[in-house]
Amino acid sequence: MSTAACSSKTAATSATNTAIQTTSAAAITTATTSTALASATTYANPLYKVKTLAQWTVNGANAKDITVNSPDPNTYVRVITAVNPVTSLDSYLATCVSLFKFEFPSYAQQSQSKITVNGLPAYSLNVTFTKDGVPLKGVMYVIVKGTQGYCAVGMTTPTLWSRYSSNLTTVLNSLSPN
């Protein structure tokens, strides 16, 4: 092979490798950043589906635990799935409450009721807590399907509650375990 041909082949290989590295870096960046949703849509993963609202973003796409963010930085829905198999709705409720009390010492529960979410028995809790110095008010749904537990919390600041509570409930009510 001539020197010119070798140089040309080396340059082409280098350009291809650079393109692969750039594409891989872009794919990694895309997977770890939020995805803006221009209109209402459904986010789905192997464990569940949840509807999102126009102009809200999904963080953690391609993960089992996600955050659905509103345009306001203190208004969002967090969906968390159980790591270990769950034995009952009541035991998973106790686990979720314990975890929130541990993570947020200011956690307080205002009310609790049994509800149905997409045909599954669930609990709905009205809660308050402080995160990073910001007081938050929210609704927590605890759902179990088979041995998989789901804890979804919609939260915002108390001053924005009247503005966002129906949006948070819409997202929470759309949670559909697979």
C-alpha positions in Angstrom: 0.0 0.0 0.0 1.4 3.4 -0.9 2.2 6.1 1.7 -0.6 8.3 0.3 -3.1 5.5 0.6 -2.0 4.7 4.2 -2.3 8.4 5.2 -5.7 8.6 3.6 -6.9 5.3 5.3 -5.5 6.6 8.7 -7.3 9.9 8.3 -10.6 8.1 7.4 -10.2 5.8 10.4 -9.5 8.7 12.7 -12.5 10.6 11.4 -14.7 7.6 11.9 -13.5 7.1 15.4 -14.0 10.7 16.2 -17.6 10.5 14.8 -18.3 7.4 16.9 -16.9 9.1 20.1 -18.9 12.2 19.4 -22.1 10.2 18.7 -21.5 8.1 21.9 -20.9 11.2 24.0 -24.1 12.8 22.6 -26.1 9.7 23.4 -24.8 9.6 26.9 -25.5 13.3 27.4 -29.0 12.8 26.0 -29.7 9.9 28.3 -28.7 11.8 31.4 -30.4 15.1 30.7 -34.0 16.1 30.8 -36.2 15.6 27.8 -38.6 18.5 27.2 -42.1 17.5 26.2 -43.8 19.9 23.7 -47.2 18.4 24.4 -48.8 15.9 26.7 -47.3 12.4 26.2 -46.8 9.1 27.9 -43.4 8.1 29.4 -43.0 4.3 29.5 -40.4 1.9 30.9 -40.6 -1.9 31.6 -42.2 -1.3 35.0 -44.8 1.4 34.4 -46.3 4.2 32.3 -47.1 7.7 33.3 -48.6 10.6 31.4 -46.8 13.9 31.4 -48.0 17.4 30.6 -47.1 19.9 28.0 -43.9 21.8 28.8 -43.0 19.4 31.6 -39.7 17.4 31.4 -38.7 13.9 32.3 -35.4 13.4 34.1 -34.0 9.9 34.4 -35.3 8.7 31.0 -34.3 5.1 30.5 -34.4 4.5 34.3 -36.9 2.9 36.5 -37.1 5.9 38.9 -37.9 9.2 37.2 -38.8 12.8 38.0 -41.4 14.6 35.9 -40.7 18.4 36.3 -43.0 21.3 35.7 -41.7 24.6 34.4 -41.5 25.7 38.1 -38.4 24.2 39.7 -40.2 23.3 42.9 -43.1 21.5 41.3 -42.6 17.9 40.2 -43.6 14.3 40.5 -41.1 11.7 41.6 -41.8 8.0 40.8 -39.8 5.5 42.8 -40.0 1.7 42.5 -39.3 -0.8 45.2 -35.9 -2.5 45.1 -37.0 -5.7 46.8 -40.2 -7.7 46.3 -43.1 -6.2 48.2 -45.4 -8.5 50.3 -48.4 -6.2 50.8 -49.8 -2.7 50.1 -49.8 -1.9 53.9 -46.2 -3.0 54.4 -45.0 -1.0 51.4 -46.9 2.0 52.7 -45.0 1.7 56.0 -41.7 1.4 54.1 -42.4 4.5 52.0 -43.4 6.6 55.0 -40.3 5.4 56.9 -38.0 6.4 54.1 -39.6 9.8 53.7 -39.3 10.4 57.5 -35.7 9.4 57.3 -34.9 11.6 54.3 -37.0 14.5 55.4 -37.1 14.9 59.2 -39.8 17.6 58.8 -42.1 15.1 57.1 -45.7 15.4 58.3 -48.8 13.5 57.1 -52.1 15.4 57.0 -54.3 12.7 55.8 -54.4 9.2 54.4 -57.1 7.4 52.3 -57.5 4.2 50.3 -58.0 4.9 46.6 -57.9 3.0 43.3 -55.4 3.9 40.6 -55.9 2.3 37.2 -57.7 -0.6 38.8 -55.2 -1.2 41.6 -55.8 -0.6 45.3 -53.6 2.3 46.5 -53.1 4.8 49.3 -53.1 8.5 48.9 -51.4 10.6 51.5 -51.4 14.4 51.8 -47.9 15.4 53.1 -45.7 18.3 53.9 -41.9 18.4 54.3 -38.9 20.7 53.7 -36.3 19.9 51.1 -33.1 21.9 50.8 -34.8 24.6 53.0 -37.9 24.9 50.7 -41.2 23.9 52.3 -43.2 21.6 50.1 -46.7 20.3 50.1 -47.6 17.1 48.2 -49.6 14.0 47.5 -48.0 10.6 47.8 -49.5 7.5 46.1 -48.4 4.1 47.2 -49.4 1.2 44.8 -48.5 -2.5 44.7 -49.0 -4.7 41.7 -47.9 -8.3 42.3 -44.6 -8.0 44.2 -43.6 -4.6 42.7 -44.1 -1.5 44.8 -44.5 2.0 43.4 -44.3 5.3 45.4 -45.1 8.4 43.5 -45.1 11.9 45.1 -46.4 15.1 43.5 -45.1 18.1 45.2 -44.9 21.9 45.1 -44.6 24.8 47.5 -47.6 25.7 49.6 -48.0 29.0 47.8 -48.2 27.2 44.4 -50.5 24.4 45.6 -53.7 25.9 44.2 -52.0 26.4 40.8 -50.4 23.0 40.4 -52.3 20.5 42.6 -54.7 19.4 39.8 -51.7 18.9 37.4 -49.9 16.8 40.0 -53.0 14.7 40.6 -53.4 14.2 36.8 -49.9 12.8 36.5 -50.2 10.7 39.6 -53.6 9.2 38.5 -52.0 8.3 35.2 -49.4 6.0 36.8 -50.1 2.6 35.3 -47.9 -0.4 36.5 -47.1 -2.9 33.8 
